[in-house]
């Protein structure tokens, strides 16, 4: 469960957020603003077919906007200290199920009438996603990046940590050249897009 100290804040998310929510209500959808498409993908998987996701750059990496309400979904998620790297904490796909649990709980507080649906959706996507994580872990065990000392010049802290590299700011080793060409987020807020995104990250360090 989310703690009472963090789960709700009232903030102005601009008129765009209010208009977005009104459109979603009219369409029978549940509108949520996410900080980026990676987080949005986990939200969409937890809500299901009625999800309508927007991205709002002003949100912190572990915040969601629900109309004019901002909820904290950072419980049990450890962010890198670097601001740029922290926005890509889902580059380590092992964070996704934990984040999904926080999202499930936050949405259940916002829409208690849909609590059972959110729980069922979370169980369903995390069960299948676990097989993806196992495959990625197996691939990363063979990565030549594992054990290297690397300066994280591309903000890929989460990915490099997942691979098993040692982050050393003064190292002359900048990691594989492919890291510089990687996208910063999935191409859409869907679980399928997030899986494709992680596939590209894993391929870059193999």
N, C-alpha and C positions, 0 to 999 in steps of 0.2 A: 504494500500500500504506500501511497505517497504521503509524505509528512505534511502536517497542517501548516507548517511554517513556509512551505514553498509552493504549494500546489495552485494558488490562485493570486493573481495580481490584476488590478484594473489599470489599463494603460491606453492611450490613444494610438490605434493602429492605422489612423488616417481614414478618410471617407471611403477610400477604395475598399477597405476591409468590410465596412458596413454594407456597401453596395453588393459586394461579393456574397455576403451572408444572405442578403435579401433575395438575390437571384437563386441561391441554393435552396432556400426555403420554398420558393415558388416552384422549383423543380423537384421537390421532395428529396433533395440531397443533403448531406451533412458536410458543411464547409469548414475547412481547417487551413490555417496558414502555417507553413513550415519554413524553417530557415534556409533549406535547400532541397533539391530533388531527392537526395539520398534519404533524408529524414522523411520527406513526403512519401516516398515509396513504402516505408514501413507503416506510416499512417494509413495509406490506402489499403495495404494488405490487411490491416486490423479492422478498418471500417467495412470494407467490402465494396460491393458494386455501387453503393450510394455515395461513395467518397467524391468530394470535389475539392481538389488541393490547389492552393496557390503558394507561391514562395515570397517571403518578405525578408530582405537582406538584413533589416534592422533587428530581427529576432536573434537571440543568442543561440549557439549550436544545439542546446538542449531545452529549447522553448517551443511551444506551439501557441498560435493565436486562434482563439475560438470567439469570433465576433470582436468585441472590445476587451475580451478577457485573455490574459496570457497565463499559460500553465507551465510549470517546470516539470520536465520529464528526465531530469538528470540523475535520479537516484541510481546508485550502483554503477554509474558510468564515469570512468576516469578520463578526463580530457588532457591532452598535452598542454603544457604551459604556453607554447607559442600560439598566438591568436589565429594565424593562418592555418596551422596544422590542426588546431582544435575543431575547426569547421569541417574537417574531413576525418573525424574519428571513426566514421563508418567505413573507412578504407580497410579497417580490420573488421571483417564480416562477423567475427565472434561477438561484436558488440550489438549486432542487430536483434537477436532474440531478447537480450536484456532490455534494450530500448523499447522493443515491442511490448514487453510486459508493463513498462512504465506508461506507454501510450494507452494500452488497454485500460489501465486503472484510471488514468486521467480522463479518458473519454467516458468511462462508466460513471464518474462523478458528474460529468457534464450532462450526460444523457443516461440516467439510471434505467430508463425504460428499454434501452438497447444493451444493457450490461451483458446479458447472456449471449447475444449475437457477437459482441466484441470478444468475449472469452472464447467462443467457438471458432471464430475466425483466427484468433491468435494461435490456438492449438493447431489448427489445420496448416497454417503457413509455416510455423516453426518446425513442425514435424517433417515436412518435406525439405525445408531449408537446411535442416541438420545434415541431410545427405550431401548437400552442396558444400557445407563447411568441411565435412570429412574429406571430400574429394580435393578441395583447395588445400587443406592441411597436408594431405599426401603429396600434392604437387610441390608445395613449399618446402617440404623436408629435403627435396633434392636440389633446392635453389643454390647456386654458387654464391649468392649474396649472404646466405646464412653464416654467421660468425664474423663477417667483415666489419671493420670499423668505418663508418660512413658519416659524413657531414650532411645533415638533412637540409640541403639548400632548396629543395622543391616543396617543402611543407608536407612530406609524406611520412611523418612520424609514425602514424598508426600502421601503415603498410610495412614499413621497415621493422618496426617492433614485432609485428606478426610473423614476418619472415624469420626473424631471429638475428638481425643485424644489431651491432652495438653502435649507438648514436654518439659520435664524437665530433663536436663542433669544429675542432681544429684539424681534423683529418683532411688530407688532400684528396681522398677518395670521395667522389660525389655520387657514387652509385651508378647503376646502369644508365646509359644515355636515354633509354626509352622513358625514364621517369620524367624527363623534361617535356615529353610530348603527350603525356597522359591527360585525359579530360579531368576536370576538377569535380565533376558530379555526373550522375547518370543523365541520359538525354530526355528522360521524362520521370514523373513521379509514379512509377509502377514497379512492382516487385520484379517483373521480368527485366525491366531496364536496369534495375539495381544489380541483378545477377549478371547481366552482360557487362556491366561496369566492373564488377569484381573480377570477372573472367579476364578483362583487359589488364587489370592491375597485376593479377597473378602471372599472366603471360609476360609482363614487362620485367619481372624479376626471376624468371626461370632460365 
